[in-house]
Amino acid sequence: MKDILTFLMFSGENHGHAKAAIDFYVSLFPRSGIERLELYGAGEGQPEGTVKTAWFTLNGRRYMAIDSDGPHAFNFTPSMSLFVECETEEEIDRLHKALSEGGQELMPLGDYGFSRRFCWVNDRYGVSWQINLA
């Protein structure tokens, strides 16, 4: 076995947003970057310029993403989220602000007993994030 990766499919209302989401995520986390990005060309069965396949890293961890305009009976759901452990209050405040802007707060930033600083948000692209002060 070579690897196990989190795979993000941007479809439905989020179709066509994979590249913008990847650029946004890479800008937020250290040790991040786009490894490979393939876009659809004209006549390839998906809208030109959307993401055919992308491999990227966030804080050194690899992910994959695509755009899909096909009909799907599902989309992103908070039952699968990306969990981020922050080292400082400044870091959690910065990530909370960036990831919740234009999205939805499922659990606002606060003290929940299990953590003195925690939040759970769906970002503007529909991806769910739990952000915790370690």
N, C-alpha and C positions, 0 to 999 in steps of 0.2 A: 504494500500500500504506500503510495507516494504522499498523499496529503488529504486532509479533510478541510474544506473551506465553507464559510458562510456564503451563500449565493443569493443575491438580491435581484428580483425581477420587477422592473418598473413597468406596470401595465395599467389598464383602465385610465383613471384620471391622472395617474402618475406616468403614463407612457410618454416617452420622449424626454424624460427628465433625468435619466441615468447619468449622463455626462455632467450636468449641472450639480447633481447630488454628489457624485464622486469628487468633483473639484471642490465643493463646499466641505466635505468631510476631510479631505486631504489638507485643506487649509487650517483645520481646527486642531489636528493632532500632530505631535512630534513624530519623527521617524516614519513619515508617511509619504507616499508618492504613487504615481500611476506607473505600473510595470509595462502594461501593454493595453492598447485601445484599438479596437477594430470597429469602424463605422460602416453602416450599410451604404452602398452606392446606388445609383439609379437603376431601377429594374431588378432589384434583388429581393423583392417580396415584402419588404418593410419600408417605411418612409426613409428616404435618403437622409443621411446625417445622423440617424439614431444609432444607438450602441448595439452592435452585433455581439461583441464580447469585450469585457474589460477585466483586467486583473490589476488590483491595487492593494496597497498596504496602509493600515492605520496603526500607528504605534508599533510597527514591526510585524503585525498580524496580517496575513493575506486574505483577500476577499475576491469574489467575482460578482459581476453585474451584467445585466442585459436590459434592453428595451424590448417589449413584446406588445404589438398592437392586436394580437389575436384575441378572440373572446375567451375569457377565463371566468370561472365562477368563484374566484378568490382574489385577494389582494393582500397587502401587508396587514398584519394583525399584531396587537400587543402581546399575544400569547407567546411570541418569539421576539425577544428584544436583544439589543446590544447593551451589555453591562459594562460601565466605565467606572473604574476606581480612581478617584482624584487624590492627589497628595496634599493640596492646599485649598483653602477657602476661595482664594482668587481663581483657581483653576475651575472649581465646581461652579462658581458664579458666572464665569466666562462661558463655559459650555452650556449651562442652563439657559442663559440669555440667547446664545446663538442657535441652539437646537430647538428651543420653544418658539422662537420668532416665526410667525406665520404658520405655526403648528398648533398642537393641542396639548395642554397640560393634563395628564391623567392623575398625577399626584404632585401638587405644587412643591417647590423647594421648601423643606422644613425638617423639623425633628420628629421622627416617627418611632422613637424608642429603640428600634433595632439600629438606628443610625441618627446621629445628631444633625446631619445634613444629607438629604436625599431628595431626589425628584425622579419622576417617570414622565416622559414626554413622547409624543409622536411629532416628528419634525415636519417641515413643510412638504416633504416628499412622501410622507406616510410611514417612514421607518420609525420603529419604537426604540427608545433609549432609556435605560435606567442609569442614573448618574449618582454616585455615592462618594462621600468623603471618607476615605479609608481610615 
